[in-house]
Amino acid sequence: MATQPNQALPNGYRLNEYTIVRKIGGGGFSMVYLARDDNNQSVAIKEYLPGALVLALWGVLAMTRTLACEEAAHGVRVNAVCPGSTLTSFHIEKARAAGKSVELLKTERQTTSLLSRWAMPHEVAWPIIWLASDEASFMTCATLMVDGG
């Protein structure tokens, strides 16, 4: 799979609003939830957020754990991914509308992760695809932080 930001998912993967679902061997399914808010920010909270938003984000993780426990007997694996700041067309368009260049936008996330930069979309996509694949067949009820530390 190429590393283009808006590349289609591989065959057999389906993207719902914040969920990737893939049919796996043995008739089960793998579900990967993206714990993100309305501003496309990760549940990996590193600054103050209003209480209602924090509850909603952690609710996604609680739902992931609950579904994993309830559906494991049916061959369904359920995991969550908490992506960090990811440089997508959403952020680029929002910055341009505010009169910012992409270069300036890139400097704005230097203190939000240990890697001091934005993630590229493929850097978040590959861990998600792996979680949904048969290679992660023994992972369920997990939260994977893909946030640059």
Disulfide bonds with the S-S distance in Angstrom:
none
